[in-house]
């Protein structure tokens, strides 16, 4: 648990995300802004049987089987999503929120930390309705973030943990699908108060970025997917800063994840429709800073214990969280998460893949 908590991404104080609906399909853009640059990309197979590493009030860890494959971008390491899209076109990303307050322990089994909750959402949810139902099943034990989620059709929800309760904004309570590092309600109130003047120079960094992105989302006109993806990257550039390490655009129509990094600005992509997503083969991975461009299918390689270990160790060292206790537990922990077994998804299994055994 200590290792997992350390692997929660260090606070991203300038991250920005948004969703536009383009001819019935969502385009999702997100910037990762942090001083911690290393990142990995994973293609996670459907059918992996997973578990948390701590027991809760009920005495048993949470177990589930991934119903959907996904592509994820991670900072801390394997199974710790920072952003991702599954094969049903569900997409989410995370941003720090200082007001976050997680719920107290109760009878729901817990997901130890926010990035694992994000992977659970990608593993088990196909629609926004699925995502909103998860709060009845599990709780997030630790996080400092809030989340923007969309399904393939462009229905979106903001998920926040405020005063120990999960707060969700969707439908009429989500007039614009954007999120930065202020609470959604404060952000939307600020935008409504300032959008007519169009002058955001006197606002905080987070509020200014939200308003700029909200203007773009509100004025977006449906177009072909190539133009929509390019427009999304333009919007991300508008709110990027010196510590924007990478920018990602998820096109749910094509099930492609496009991205570039500060270290290598060439746009490359992963196309989930072109990959083997069944559990018979290992999950795939790649260092996102590899100097590549275009389709990455031929460059992905099988999940590597050594690379996962080295990345996670370096992350903990960089964030100042590598001590004797984490050093002792890290090898076993990486062995555990890189050895999740395959399980055939049975007919009649619960819709969200929850298994309380």
N, C-alpha and C positions, 0 to 999 in steps of 0.2 A: 504494500500500500504506500509506503514511504517513497519507493521508487516511482510509482505511478503518479503520486502527487508532484514529485519533482519534475516529471515529464510533461506536466501541463505547460503549454507555451507561456513564456514570460510575457507580461502584459503588453499588448499591441495598442499603443495609445493613439495611433493615427490611421487605423485600418478603416476601409470604406467598402460597402457592398451595396448592390442594387439589383432589381429585377425589372425587365420590361417584357411585356407579352407581344410576341411577333407572329401574327397569323396563326394563333392558336398554340404556339409553343414558346416556352420561356427562354430568354437570354439572361444569364446571370453573370455579373461582373464583380470581381473582388480584388482588392489590393492588400498585400501583406506588408506592413510597415513595422520594422523592428531593427534593433542593432544585431540580433541573432540571425545570421544569413543562411546557414546550412539547411537543406531541405531534401526530402526524398519523395518520390512518387511511387505509389503502389497500385497495382491492379489486384483487387481482393476477390477471390473466387466465391461463388455461391456454394452453399453446402458445408462450409466450415462450422464445426461445433465449437462454440466459444464459452468462456466463463470468466467472471470477475475473480479477483484474487483475495477478496476478504469476505467473511460472512457478516451477516447483519443481525437484526433483532431475531429473525426467524432461525438463525443458526446455519443457514445454507447460502453458498454463493449463488449469484444469478447465472443461469445457463441459458443459452439460446443458440439456434442454428441460423446462419445467414441465409435468408431466402433470396437475396439479390446480390449480384456481383456489383462492384463499384470501383471507380478510380478515385484515389485520395491523394492529397498533398499534405505532408506532415512536417512538423518542426522537431518534435520530441522523438518520434520514431514510429515503428510499426504498430498498427492498431490505434494510433493516436491521431485521428483526423483533425486537420486544421480547416480544410475545405474538401468537398468531394461531390461526386454525382454517381448515382447508381443506375443500373440498366433499365429501370423504369422511368428515368428522367427526373428523379428527386434530387435536389441540389441544396447544399447548405454551406455556410461559412460562419466564422466566429470573429467577434471583436470584443475588446476589453470594455468593461463597464464598472466604474468604481463603486456604484451603488449596489452591486450584486450581493445578495444575501441568500445562501442556500437554505433549504428547509431542514428542520430538526429531524432526527431519525424517527421513523414510524414503522408500520408493518409492511410497507412496500420494500422489496429488495432494492439495493442501491447499486448504481454505477459509480465507481470510485471517484472519477474525475470527468470534467467536461469533455475532453477529447474522446474518451471511450463512449460517452453518451452519444456523441456525434456519429461514431462508427456504428453503434447500435441502431441509430435512426436510419442510416444508409443500409444496414443489413436487413432491416425488418419493415420499412415503410415504403409505400408506393405513392401515397397521396397526402395532402395536408391534413385530411381527416384522420389518417393513420397517425401522423405526428402528434396531433392534438390529443389523441386517445392515449398516448404513451404515458402521460402524467399520472393516469390512474394505475398504471402497472409498475413503474419504477420511478426512482428519484435520483437526482444528481447529488452526490455527497459533497463534492468540492468543485467549485469553478469560480472564476473571476470575470466571466464573459456573458454576453448575450448573443443571440443567434438570429440570422435571417435564413429562412427556408422557403423553397418553392417546389411545387410539383411540375410535371412536364407541361401542363396546360397554362401555367403562369399564376395559378392560385398561390398566394404567399402568406406567410405568417412570421411575425417577430416573436421570439420566445425570450423572456427575461425572468430572472429570479429576484424579486423585490420583497423585502421584509419577510423573507422566508416562504414566499408563495410563488408559484409559477404564474406569470402574467403573459397572456398571449394577445396579440393584435392581428386580426385578420378581417377579411370582408370589408364592411363599411368602417371598421375601426383601423383600417390600414389604407388611408387615402393615397399614399405613395409608398411603393415597396423599396425602401432605402434604409440604411443603418450605418452609423459611424460609432462614436464612443460616448455618446450621451444617451439617456433613456429615450425610447421612441416617443413617448408623450411630450417630453421637453423639446425634442427635436422638431416634431411636427408643429407644436405651438410656435416655436421660433420661426419656422418657415412661413406659416400662415401670417405672422405678424410683419414679416419683412419682404415677402416675395413681390408685392406690388412695386416697391421701390427698386428692387433688384440690386440693392447695395448691401453686401454681406461683410464688408471690410471691418466693421466694428465688433463682429461676433467672435466667439472663441474658435479655435482651430476646428474642433469637432462640429460645432454648429455651422460654421462656414462650409465645411465639406459636405455636410448633410444637405444644406440648402442648394449648393451648386449641383449635386447629384439629383436632388428632387426636381429641380428645374428641368434637367435633361430627361428624367423619367417621364415627367408630366407632358413634355413636348414631343416625345418619341412618336414617330409615324411608322406603321408596319412597312416592311420592305423585304427584299430577298435576304437570305441568311448571311451571305458574304458581307453585304453592307451593314447588316445588323451587328455582326461580330466586330467589324471595324469601328462602328459607332460606339460600341461598348468599350473597346480599347481606348478610343478618344476620350470617353468620359472618365475612365480610370486615370489617364494621363493628366486630366484637368485637376484631379485632387491628389496626385502623387507628390511625394516629397523626397528629400535626400536619403531617407532610410526606407524607401519602398523597395523591398528586396525582390518581389515578384508580383506580377499581375496575371490573373486568370480570367478567361471568359468561357463559360459553359454554354454550349448550344444544345439544348435538349431535343431539338428537332432531329439533328444528326447524331446525337449522343457523342459529341466530340468535346474534349476539354482542351482549349487552346491556352498557351501561356508563354511568357518570356520572363527572364530574370535580369536583374541589374548587371550581373556579371556577363551575361550573354543575351543580347536583345533580339536574337533571331526567334521568330514565332514558331513554335512546334506544337504538335497536338497528339492526343491519344484518342483513337476511335474505338469505342466499346463494341461496335458492331463487327469489327474486323478481328476480334480477339476470342480465343477459347476461354470461356468463363466458367466452365464446369470444374468441379473440385478434383477431377482425376489428375490434373496437372498442378504443380505448385503455383502459388501466387507469384506475381511478377513485380519487378521494382526497377528503379532508375534514380540516379542522382540528378535532380532537376537542373543543376548547373552545368551538366555536360554540354559542350558547344555543338549542339545539333540543331536541325531545323526540319520542318515538314513532319511527315508521318513517323512516329517513333516506334511503330510496331516491331520493326526488325532490331531495334536497339534494347528492348526490354529483356531482362534476364531473370532467371528463377530466384525466388526469395533466398537470401543469403544470411545465415546466422552471423557470420563474421562482419558483414557490412552493417547489419542492424546493430550489432554490439558496438562497433567502432563509432557509428553515428551517434548512438545514444550516450556513450561514454563522453564523446566530445561535447555533446550538448550540455551534459551535466557539468563538465569542467568549465565550459564557457559561461554558464549561468551561475557558477559558484556553488553548485549543489552537490558536487562530488566529494564525498567524505568516506571514511572507513566503512560505515554501515552500508551505504549504497554500493560501494565497491564490492563488498562481500556478497550482496544479494543480486547484483546485476546479472552475472552469468546465468544463474538459475532462472531468473525472471525472463531473460531473452530466450532461453531454451524453451520455456513454457509457452510463450506467445508465438514462437515460430514453429511450434509442433502441434498446433490445433489440428485435431483429426477431421476427416470428412464424415459426413452423415447424410444419407439420402433423405431428402425432404419427402415425408409421407403424405399421401392424400388425406385430406381432412385435418391436417395440422392447423393449429391456431393461426389466425390471419396475421398476427404480428410475430409469430415464431417464438412466443414466450414459453419457456420450459422451466417450471419451478422445482424440478426434481433436485 
